[in-house]
């Protein structure tokens, strides 16, 4: 049983996993089971080029961020389980947990973060009732979002990145994933607002 399982290994999903992983020494997070299904085949980062993102060298390729992000997570926070080469097909809600069915396995988790792209090609069963036209994309592009309030779809079911209704900018998607992570950390911390920073002593 995972405490949280993130679906999607793009900007939002990896950012969420990194922030959650970085809380490993906090009393409220040290025993939490965190996982991420790092499916990246349909990520918009695959063909992205970054020249306007703070902290990234001009000319940085999105494909390299996808790989380096997984490596960063594995090296710094190996307790975050990365599940590769699997695609989520269905989310099944139980009374106080969720079951995720992939093309290979079943996973059980207390909370889910959906951080996949915002195309209408999304084929995860169990989400149909939340799908609406994207509020910040042109109608011609036929983009979607999962209706939510401040990233929360319903209890313990979150959405991050462009699928949460945000514009398709790398910094926005990354921040959205980090936002969801701090909301989950706050939940684990008995509702006391929390964030995680590393500092030079």
Secondary structure by P-SEA (a helix, b strand, c coil): cccbbbccccaaaaaaaaaaaaaccccccccbbbbbcccccccccccccccccccccccccaaaaaaaaaaaaaaacccccccccccccbbbbcccbbbbbcccccccccbbbbbccccccccccccccccccccccccccbbbbccccccccccccccccccccccccaaaaaaaaaaaaaaaaaaaaccccbbbbbbcc
